[in-house]
Amino acid sequence: MATLIDLANSPVRELNQALHAPGAADVWRVLNPRGAHAVACGIREDLAVDIEGHVGYYCAGMNQRATVTVHGNAGTGVAENMMSGTVRVRGNASQSAGATGHGGLLVIDGDASARCGISMKGVDIVVGGDVGHMSAFMGQAGRLVVCGNAGDALGDSLYEARIYVRGTVKSLGADCVEKEMRGEHLAELAELLKAAERDEDPADFRRYGSARTLYHFKVDNTAAY
């Protein structure tokens, strides 16, 4: 049975302290978040947290091992700097979703705004709808899967992160190019879609990655910076 906390009566600090306490209950249900910031941040244990409503900034930031589900929309920086575990947003997410994430899986069932996956460092992100401009900007490692369309400057200054897009791409950022979709990419995409509980066909996606021309400064590439 889930441990219940109602944020209409309890402050977020009390919730987070309870989630961090030694021997915390395994299953939690959070009521009336009403756009509160930093809900369920920094969890380091195998907990399951269901948040019934919309959240504000940095929900589930620095997550480790926990499964956090937002039954609503999320504000800026959801799952920011997550290390492991799973964060799922049943609605839409604002900008910088999954920023600097090192590991784990972030699933956004709806759309994500600008800079989704900015500076991602190993996190996997699956977006059921569209992403905004400059998504995966400076992405260093990990995979971004977009089941809808992507905005301007996708993958700008990308390093080794992989991007899969099912729909259209408005424009590619500096040093981001379309790449061949080989068998190993279809296989890894199928695994990501399955983990995110999606049923899209991997064959419908295109792959994008780094052209690797901006790794080191070269005067011949000045116009690309």
N, C-alpha and C positions, 0 to 999 in steps of 0.2 A: 504493500500500500504506500502511496506517495506521501511524503511530508509536504504539508501545505504552508505556503507563506503568502500573505496578502499584502502587497506593497501599498495598498490604501491605508493600512494600519501600521506597517513596519517599514523603516527606512532601508534603502538599498545596502547601506553599510552592514546592517544586521544580517541581511540575507547573505552577503558575501562572506562575512565572518563565519556564519553557520556552514557554508559550503566548504570553507577551508579548515574547519575544526577537525581534529583527529577523531576517527570513528564516525564521521558524518554519514547520515542515511544514504542509501544507494540511489533512491528515486525521489525527485522533487517536482513540485508543481507550483508555479509562481503566478499569482493572480494580480490583475490590475497594474501592470507595469506603467501604463499611461505615458509612454515616451521617456521613461527614466533612463539616465545614462549609466554606463558601466555596470550593467546587470550581468551577473554570473561571470565575472572576470577572474582570471588567474586560477582556475580550478586545476588541481594536479592529480586528481583521483578518477577512478572509473565510475563517475556518477552520471545519471541521466536527469536532465533538467528540462522540463517543458514550461515555456513562458507563454502564457495565454494573453496575447495582445501585442501591441506595437512597442518597440523599444527605441531609445535614442542612440547617442554616440557610444561606440566601442563596446557593444554587447559581446560577451564571450571573448574579449581580448585576452591574449596570452594563454589561450586554452591548451591544456595538456591532458590527454586521455579521456576527458569527459565527452558525452554526447549532449549537445545543447540544441534544442529546437525552439525556434521563435514562430509562434502561430500568429503571424502578422507581418508588418513591415519593420525594417531595421534602418537606423540612421547611419551616419558617417562611421566608417572604420569597423564594421562588424567583423569579428574574428581577427582583428589586427594582431599581427605577430604571433599567431597560433603556432604551436609546436607539434601537436598530434591530436588525435580524437576526431570528432565530427561535429560540425556546426551546420544546421540547416535553417534557412529562412523560408517559410512557407509563402511569403509575399514578395515584395520588392525590397531592394537594398539601395541605400544612398551611395555616395561616392567613396572611393578608397576601400571597398570591401576586400578583406583578406590581405591588406597591405603588409608587406614585409614578412608574410607567413613563411615559416620554415618547414612545416610538415602538416599532416592531417588532411582532412577533406572538408571543404566548404561548399555547400550546395545552396543555391538561390533558385527557388522554383519560379519566381517571376523575373523582372528585369533588374539589372544593376546599372548604376549611374557611372559617372566619369571615373577613370583611373582604377577600375576594378583590377585587383592583382598588382597594383603598383609595387615595384621592387620586390616581387615575390621571390622567395629563396628556397623553394622546395614544396610549398603547399600545392595541393590540387584543388582547383575551383571549377565547378560545373554550374553554369547559368542556364536556366530553362528558357529564358527570353533573350532580350537584347542587352548589350553593354554599351556604355557611353564612350566618349572620346578618350584617347590616350590610355586605354586599358592595356595592362601588362607593360606599362612604361618601365623601362629598366629592369624587366623581368630577368632574374639571374638563373633560376632553376624552378622546376615544377611544371604543371600543365594547366592551361586555361581552356575550358571547353565552353563554347558559346552555341547554344542550340538555336538562337535567333540570329539577329544581325549585329554588326559591330560598327561603332562610330568612327570618327576621324582619328588618324595617327595611331592605329592599332600597332602595338608592339614597338613603339618608338624607343630607340636605343636599347634594343633587346640583346640579351646575352645568350643563355642556353635554355631558357624556358621554351616550351612548345605550346603552340596555340592551334586549336581546332575550331573552325567556324562552319556552321551549317548554312547560314544565310549569306547575305551580302556584306561586304566590307566597304565602308565609305571611302577610306583611304588608309594606306599603310604609312607608319612612321619611319623615321630615319633608320636605315639599315635592316628593316624588316622586309622579308620577301616571301612569296609563296614557294613551298617546297613539295617535293614528290610525296605522295601518300603511299608508302610501302606496306607490306604485310604486317610488319611489327608495329607500325603505327595504327593500323586498323585493329589489331589485337589489343593494344593498350587503351585505345579509345573505347572499345567494347567493354573492357573492364571498368573504366571510369563511369561510363553511362550506366552500367549495371549497379555499381556502388551507389550511384545517385538516384537509383530507381527510375531511370529514364528508358524509353523504348525506341528512341531514334535509331536509324540505321547508320552505322559508322561510315558506310560508303557514300553517304550524302554530304560528308564534311570535307573541307579543304584544310590543309596544314600550312602553318606559317612559322617562320623561324628567323634567326639572325643570319644576315649575309656575311657577318664577321669582318666587316671592313673598318669598324670603328674601335676594335679592341685596343689598338695602339695608334697614337696620333701620327698621321702621315700628311704632309703638306698637300699631296695630290688629292686628298679627300676633304679638304677644308670646307668645301661647299656643302658637304653632308652633315656637318656639325650644327 
